[in-house]
Amino acid sequence: MTVFDIFTNQLLNGIVLGSFYALVALGYTMVFGVVKLLNFAHGELYMVGGFAGFLVLSFLSPFIGAGWFGVAISMVLAMIAVGFLGVVIERVAYAPMLSAPRLSILITALAVSLVLQNGMLALTKGQYVPFGSALGFGGINLGKLFISYNQMILVGVAALLMLSLEMFVSRTQYGRAMRAVAVDKDMSRLMGINVNAIIAVTFFVGSALAAAAGTMAGAFYGSLWYFMGFLIGLKAFTAAVIGGIGSIPGAMLGGLILGLLESFATQLDLRGMGIPFKVGSEWKDVFSFSVLILILVLKPTGLLGKPEQERM
Amino acid sequence: MAQLPERPSSWGGLSAILDTRAKQATVICVLLLVMAVVPFVTNDYITVIVTHALLYVVLALGLNIVVGYAGLLDLGFAAFFAVGAYTVGITTQYFGLNFWLALPLAVFFASIAGVIIGTPTLRLRSDYLAIVTLGFGEIVRLTARNLRETGGASGIRGIESPWIFGYHVQSNIDFYFVFLILAIIGVIVSVRLANSRLGRAWLYVRHDEDAAEAMGIDRVKVKLAAYVVGAIYGAIGGAFFAANLGAISPESFSFRQSVEILMVVILGGIGKIPGVILGAFIVILTPELLREVGDLRYFIFAIGLLLIMLFRPSGIWPAARGKK
């Protein structure tokens, strides 16, 4: 393979990976924008979304098949279910804590994430669960680059979801209210906005997007695991920070950048130039976390974020 | 205006029941006496488990300084534990160092790790700090797994246990007493620190960072001190852990470990030393009692943690002087 082939291949991989990161990062950034809470449990909602999609698919596949159509239906139902789960989590665990000290609410969020993770551990006995989708292996060749239909559909669906989110936030009444609450909660309340309802909508939409990513990941990679939300939660948070937490276009951009960075990093090998430096796949997570730490230290507002004062 | 924080009371709710020094001393003596005879009146299994709980007392006391005293959420505390264990493992195995020479090295490297993670990140918002420590913990674990020097995924085996004045510390009972002594020293140091100038500075920074800074407290320096002291506790725990088991692997230092140590600190009541001790025994003994339920025990734990945060944010131990 020539350098160009490797480049286009990793570009494709990076875009696919970046779509997952972006979808999950959106939930982080929306929740953070509206309630200033770092929702540690968000990665777990991705995991639960994957399992919810699996459950729906195993019930419905005799009727609608396990191809992309079946997966799409499962995805939509999983999005609705996990969206409501997100709202319940907000009502039960976060709402009573919003005025508590920061430390307490962070630990509560961590506890929610552990409940979801270990609940699934108990249900699945820690085993990998095959997703059961049958997606086919077709695709098109562009020179030496093979793009599978699955990759195309996946990126297309992710782009569609993000586009609809952007329309929702910028064009609808709810979206406008959401942006108002993000700027000033008390003032929004005075303006007649039902702040609690808007917070619920935010959690619903953010969780639903994570569930969409979870279902697609399950269908695309073929299996599910109770711990799969941990790593992507951390990565998506990194993506949200790269783009500037609180900024919706930032989360999309950050997801894409992180996906590309990771894909190219695995090919990074400077040993040919006499520098003993190679990232490789076993170091790619270390690489991403280092990027996270570097960005937080050098530019904590990210690429598109606004400077912000810590709440006291 | 911020309220004046209550006087530093590391003993928390205990002070309500044990109001005099004499009563406190009696209880402590009885507890110590019980702890001293445990390995002789019970079996090996219980001795090993209680030893494990004592290790967690040491680790959680360290994390308690970071989370409880200084109010910084650290989700990667296992990293310091790992640094201590791996320093001992590598230096005794590959460089033939004596355990007692490796121990100060472990402390030294853990302090450096504390400074490395602390210096650039302590200016961050508290939730960013939490996630950075999480990332840092993962970096340390993955590094240990990927490097040849740390033995990769299988880790390091055959670590010598230490000698004390010609006596070879190797049986379960020996290590029981080693950890008991470490836990006692850890408690004493924690209590002394809480009542020191530094301890009061932590209290102020935790309650109101800006007011503390206005009073001339260098908040970055004070937070960094908390990190380094916590890291030293972690490293000492890790060093003796490596010597006790004789084998270490990256999976002993995963995110789950960090969470378990954090749970110890939160269960008993953040910042309170009797709470930490109680928490360590709950976190270590409950899974043993719940062995039949298998994987469900972590779930039960997580639910417990959530309920505590929602209904008893200051811990199981009733806080007499604590304010809501």
Interface residues (C-beta under 8 A of the other chain):
Chain A: L37 L38 A93 P96 M97 A100 R102 L103 S104 L106 I107 T108 L110 A111 V112 L114 V115 Q117 N118 G119 L121 A122 K125 G126 F230 L234 F237 T238 V241 E282 W283 D285 V286 F289 S290 L292 I293 L296 V297 P300 E310 M312
Chain B: V67 G71 L73 L75 P120 T121 L124 R125 S126 D127 Y128 A130 I131 V132 L134 G135 F136 E138 I139 L142 T143 R145 N146 D208 E209 D210 F255 V259 L262 I266 I270 G294 D295 L296 Y298 F299 F301 A302 I303 L305 L306 M309 L310 P313
